[in-house]
């Protein structure tokens, strides 16, 4: 077959997968990602040469693959990951975005940020140490922010002689913990990130394990928005009204631009505009002025409606009979991101999709102790605190529970005095 001829059996594209790696300090997160990139041949030659030189300067015999993700100078000096490092790679069947989250408790806000868009989390456990406090904390946070699939990677099996008994003990301990906190979808895999066993290739040292490799799990994991039918949500970002006197066809053009956060839309669908409640039908779906007929999740498009309706930024277009709740009070799980504590007396701005609403805190139900996983009474929130709180809103928001829709169930809290993002919330 000619190189230019299409294959008779085209490779199926499994879609983009965003996944998170997390675990205790020195469990090998950065080395795991480096090995994954190295063994899938996703490293450019000049990048590989650079880390080889750095490894030699440090006196490391082999290539230090952790350098691929510990990109900040401070991380290299301290030997820990202090911020979220994102890396991108692709295989023959799908594209990936990896988030390498920090392990320390004081960087809880960084992990929550990284986890908010992930569809799978890899929880690393050092085979020598077993379950640690940070293992429980990261697992709870991953479940809290709605990551549907967890993979417990028991790393450094080479340092326990690839013991099946050690693997079985850690697996049993984790399953007992998972049952207590309500984690259902979890898979286990033994591996050695340093040597590459069970990452991309199986290796020869874990013959007793007959499950998939880590890459096999990643290649077959469901992509976001694919596991259940989702309702159509289209927050309007801007209204397109071309001003071109030379083209009279554009005189009456009014397009509503934004991103399809969930669901799908096509020409002829009946829609409702919120908050007005006005109804119409979709006349056209366009990208760059070109009609495409229909659009799906995460596509940025322009919608044209059959009727003249007053619509502006912050409005939401939904399918008729599928409207979300319009609420002026919300109860949510909030992670406080700012160094300045939450002030009950202040008014904050809540940004939900493209809509803003002034908000006042009306109550703190409880705060989660991220180490003991207990719910504790609280009257204030400091940086990295996670709590269930209630807000009263000056303007209505059109929300879904976060468990049903991560786009329309999430929001950020903004300090109006400096426009800083001070909190992130998930609607209950």
C-alpha positions in Angstrom: 0.0 0.0 0.0 1.2 3.5 -0.8 2.1 5.7 2.1 -0.5 8.2 0.8 -3.3 5.7 0.6 -5.7 5.6 3.5 -5.7 2.5 5.6 -8.5 0.0 5.1 -8.8 -0.2 8.9 -8.4 3.4 10.2 -7.4 3.7 13.9 -10.3 4.7 16.1 -9.8 8.0 17.9 -10.7 7.5 21.6 -10.9 11.3 22.2 -9.0 13.6 24.5 -8.2 12.3 28.0 -7.3 14.7 30.8 -5.8 12.9 33.8 -4.1 13.8 37.0 -1.2 12.2 38.9 -1.1 12.7 42.7 0.4 11.0 45.7 2.7 11.5 48.7 6.0 13.3 48.4 8.7 11.1 46.6 6.2 8.5 45.5 7.5 9.1 42.0 4.8 11.2 40.2 7.3 13.1 38.1 9.3 10.0 37.2 6.1 8.1 36.2 5.1 10.9 33.8 8.6 11.1 32.5 8.7 7.3 31.9 5.3 7.5 30.2 6.4 10.2 27.8 9.8 8.5 27.2 8.4 5.0 26.5 5.6 6.4 24.2 8.4 8.3 22.3 6.7 11.7 23.0 9.9 13.5 23.9 11.6 15.7 21.4 15.3 14.9 20.8 16.6 18.3 22.0 14.5 18.0 25.2 15.9 14.5 25.8 19.5 15.8 25.3 18.9 18.6 27.7 17.7 16.3 30.5 20.6 13.9 29.8 23.1 16.8 30.3 21.3 17.8 33.5 21.4 14.3 34.8 25.1 14.0 34.1 25.7 17.3 36.0 23.9 15.9 39.0 26.0 12.7 38.9 22.9 10.5 38.0 23.9 7.4 36.1 20.6 7.0 34.2 18.5 9.7 32.6 16.4 11.5 35.4 13.0 11.4 33.8 11.4 13.4 36.6 13.1 16.5 35.0 10.5 16.4 32.2 7.8 17.7 34.6 9.7 19.4 37.5 10.2 22.3 35.2 10.3 25.1 37.7 13.7 26.1 39.0 12.3 26.1 42.6 11.1 22.5 42.1 14.6 21.4 40.9 16.3 23.0 43.8 13.9 21.5 46.4 13.3 18.2 44.7 9.5 18.5 45.1 6.7 19.6 42.8 5.3 22.8 44.2 2.9 23.8 41.3 0.8 22.0 38.8 2.9 21.0 35.8 0.9 20.2 32.6 2.3 18.0 29.8 0.7 17.1 26.5 1.3 13.9 24.4 -0.5 11.7 22.0 -0.4 8.0 20.9 -1.9 6.5 17.8 -5.4 6.4 19.3 -5.8 9.4 21.5 -4.5 12.7 22.9 -3.6 13.4 26.5 -3.3 16.3 28.9 -1.4 15.3 32.1 -1.6 17.4 35.3 1.2 16.6 37.8 -0.3 17.8 41.1 1.8 18.8 44.2 1.8 16.4 47.1 2.0 18.8 50.1 -1.0 19.7 52.2 -0.3 23.4 51.8 -0.8 23.1 48.0 -4.3 21.6 48.3 -5.6 24.5 46.2 -3.2 23.5 43.4 -4.4 20.0 43.4 -8.1 21.0 43.4 -7.4 23.3 40.4 -5.7 20.5 38.5 -8.4 17.9 39.4 -11.3 20.1 38.3 -11.0 19.2 34.6 -9.6 15.6 34.9 -11.6 12.5 34.0 -9.1 10.1 35.6 -6.7 10.2 38.5 -3.6 8.1 39.1 -3.0 7.8 42.9 0.6 6.8 43.5 1.6 4.7 46.5 5.1 3.8 47.4 5.2 0.0 47.8 7.6 0.3 50.7 5.3 2.7 52.7 1.8 1.6 51.8 -1.2 3.8 52.5 -0.3 7.3 54.0 -2.3 10.3 55.1 -1.7 12.0 51.8 -2.9 9.0 49.9 -6.3 9.2 51.7 -6.4 13.0 51.3 -5.7 12.9 47.6 -8.2 10.2 47.0 -10.9 12.0 48.9 -10.1 15.3 47.0 -10.2 13.4 43.6 -13.6 12.0 44.5 -14.8 15.3 45.9 -14.1 17.2 42.6 -15.9 14.6 40.6 -13.1 12.6 38.9 -15.1 9.5 37.9 -12.2 7.0 37.5 -9.3 6.3 39.9 -6.2 4.2 39.2 -4.1 3.2 42.2 -0.6 2.7 40.9 1.6 0.9 43.5 5.0 2.2 42.5 8.6 1.2 43.4 7.7 -2.5 43.2 11.4 -3.1 42.3 12.3 -2.0 45.9 10.1 -4.7 47.4 11.4 -7.5 45.1 8.2 -7.2 43.0 6.3 -8.9 45.9 2.7 -10.0 45.1 2.0 -10.1 48.8 2.9 -6.5 49.3 0.7 -5.5 46.4 -2.2 -7.5 47.7 -1.9 -6.0 51.2 -1.9 -2.4 49.9 -4.8 -3.2 47.6 -6.9 -4.6 50.6 -6.0 -1.5 52.7 -7.1 0.9 50.0 -10.4 -1.0 49.3 -11.3 -0.8 53.0 -10.6 3.0 52.9 -12.5 3.4 49.6 -15.6 1.7 51.0 -15.7 4.2 54.0 -15.5 7.3 51.8 -17.7 6.2 48.9 -15.1 5.6 46.2 -16.5 3.0 43.8 -14.6 3.0 40.5 -11.0 2.1 41.3 -8.4 -0.1 39.6 -5.0 -1.3 40.9 -1.7 -1.8 39.1 1.8 -2.7 40.3 4.6 -0.9 38.5 8.1 0.5 38.6 8.3 4.0 37.1 12.1 3.9 37.4 12.5 0.7 35.4 9.4 1.0 33.2 7.6 -2.2 34.4 3.9 -2.1 33.6 3.9 1.5 32.3 4.0 1.0 28.5 5.7 -2.3 28.3 4.9 -5.2 30.7 8.5 -6.0 31.6 9.6 -9.4 32.9 9.4 -8.9 36.7 5.7 -8.9 37.3 4.6 -12.1 35.6 2.1 -12.8 38.4 0.1 -9.7 37.4 -2.2 -10.5 34.4 -4.0 -7.1 34.2 -3.5 -4.3 31.8 -0.5 -1.9 31.7 -1.0 1.7 32.7 -1.1 2.8 29.1 -3.7 0.1 28.3 -5.9 1.6 31.0 -5.4 5.1 29.8 -6.0 4.2 26.1 -9.4 2.6 27.0 -10.6 5.0 29.7 -13.8 6.9 28.8 -13.3 10.5 27.7 -15.2 13.3 29.3 -18.9 13.8 28.4 -19.1 10.2 26.9 -20.5 8.1 29.7 -24.0 9.5 29.9 -26.4 11.7 28.0 -26.0 15.4 29.0 -28.4 18.3 28.7 -27.5 21.1 26.3 -26.0 24.1 27.9 -24.7 27.1 25.9 -23.7 30.2 28.0 -23.5 33.2 25.7 -20.1 34.9 25.6 -20.8 37.6 23.1 -23.3 38.8 20.4 -22.0 39.1 16.9 -23.5 42.0 14.9 -21.4 42.7 11.8 -21.2 46.3 10.7 -20.6 46.1 7.0 -22.5 48.6 4.9 -21.2 47.1 1.7 -22.8 43.7 2.5 -26.6 44.2 3.0 -27.0 40.5 3.8 -25.3 41.0 7.1 -27.6 43.9 8.1 -29.9 41.6 10.0 -27.3 39.1 11.1 -27.3 38.4 14.9 -25.2 35.5 16.0 -24.8 34.3 19.6 -21.2 33.1 20.2 -20.0 30.8 23.0 -18.9 27.3 23.8 -21.2 24.2 24.1 -20.5 23.2 27.7 -22.5 20.0 27.4 -24.9 18.2 25.2 -25.5 18.8 21.5 -27.5 21.2 19.2 -28.6 21.1 15.6 -30.6 23.2 13.2 -34.3 23.0 13.9 -34.0 22.3 17.7 -36.4 24.1 19.9 -34.5 26.3 22.5 -35.3 28.5 25.4 -33.2 31.6 26.4 -32.6 32.2 30.1 -33.4 34.3 32.1 -36.1 35.7 29.8 -37.7 32.4 29.1 -38.3 33.3 25.4 -38.4 30.4 23.0 -37.3 29.9 19.4 -35.6 27.4 17.1 -32.1 27.1 15.9 -31.8 28.6 12.4 -28.0 27.9 11.9 -25.0 26.6 13.7 -21.8 28.2 12.4 -18.0 28.2 12.9 -16.2 31.2 11.3 -19.4 32.0 9.3 -19.6 28.6 7.8 -22.7 26.5 8.5 -21.9 23.2 10.1 -25.5 22.1 10.9 -24.8 20.7 14.4 -22.4 21.0 17.3 -21.4 19.1 20.4 -19.6 19.4 23.7 -16.6 21.8 23.9 -17.1 23.2 20.4 -17.0 27.0 20.2 -19.7 28.0 17.8 -22.2 30.8 16.7 -25.9 30.1 17.0 -28.5 31.9 14.9 -32.1 31.8 16.0 -35.3 32.0 14.0 -36.8 34.8 16.1 -35.6 38.2 17.2 -34.8 37.9 20.9 -32.9 40.2 23.2 -29.9 38.1 24.3 -26.6 39.3 25.8 -23.5 38.0 27.5 -24.4 36.0 30.6 -27.6 34.6 29.2 -27.9 30.8 28.6 -29.4 29.0 25.7 -30.8 25.6 26.5 -33.1 23.1 24.8 -36.8 23.7 25.6 -38.0 21.4 28.4 -34.3 20.9 29.6 -33.8 24.2 31.5 -31.7 24.2 34.6 -32.8 25.7 37.9 -32.7 29.5 38.2 -31.6 30.1 41.8 -30.8 33.0 44.1 -29.3 30.8 46.8 -26.7 28.1 46.4 -25.2 25.5 48.7 -21.8 24.4 47.6 -18.5 22.8 48.5 -15.9 25.6 48.3 -12.1 25.4 48.3 -10.7 28.7 49.6 -7.7 29.8 47.4 -6.7 33.2 48.8 -4.2 34.0 51.6 -6.9 36.5 52.9 -9.5 34.5 54.8 -13.2 34.5 53.8 -14.9 37.5 55.4 -18.5 37.0 56.3 -19.2 40.7 56.2 -18.0 41.2 52.6 -19.8 40.9 49.3 -18.1 38.7 46.8 -18.7 38.2 43.1 -19.6 34.7 41.9 -18.7 33.9 38.3 -20.7 31.0 36.9 -20.1 30.2 33.2 -20.3 33.7 31.6 -22.6 35.2 34.2 -21.7 37.2 37.3 -23.7 37.6 40.5 -22.9 39.5 43.7 -23.0 37.1 46.7 -23.0 37.1 50.5 -22.0 34.2 52.6 -25.0 33.0 54.7 -23.5 30.1 56.5 -20.7 27.5 56.8 -22.1 24.0 57.4 -18.8 22.4 58.1 -15.1 22.3 57.1 -13.4 19.1 55.9 -10.2 18.2 57.7 -8.2 17.0 54.7 -6.0 14.8 56.9 -8.5 13.0 59.1 -11.4 13.4 56.5 -13.7 14.5 59.4 -16.3 17.2 59.0 -15.6 19.9 61.7 -17.5 23.0 62.8 -16.1 26.2 61.3 -16.8 29.9 61.4 -14.1 31.0 58.9 -12.1 29.7 55.9 -8.4 30.1 55.5 -6.3 29.3 52.4 -6.6 25.6 51.3 -9.7 25.1 53.5 -12.5 23.1 52.0 -16.0 23.5 53.4 -19.7 23.3 52.6 -21.1 26.8 52.5 -24.2 28.7 51.5 -24.4 31.9 49.5 -27.3 34.4 48.8 -27.2 35.9 45.3 -28.3 39.3 44.1 -29.0 37.9 40.5 -30.2 34.4 39.6 -27.8 31.8 38.2 -28.8 28.9 36.0 -27.2 25.9 37.7 -27.0 22.1 37.6 -25.6 20.0 40.5 -21.9 19.5 40.0 -22.4 15.7 40.2 -24.5 16.0 37.0 -22.7 18.7 35.1 -19.2 19.8 36.0 -19.4 23.0 33.8 -22.7 24.4 35.0 -22.2 23.0 38.5 -19.0 24.9 39.1 -18.1 28.6 39.9 -15.3 30.8 41.1 -15.4 33.4 43.8 -13.9 36.8 43.0 -12.7 39.6 45.3 -14.2 42.7 43.7 -11.6 45.0 45.3 -8.7 43.5 43.3 -10.4 41.1 40.8 -8.5 38.1 42.3 -10.0 34.7 42.3 -10.3 33.7 45.9 -12.4 30.5 45.9 -13.7 27.7 43.7 -17.0 26.0 44.3 -19.0 23.0 43.3 -22.8 23.2 43.6 -24.5 20.5 45.7 
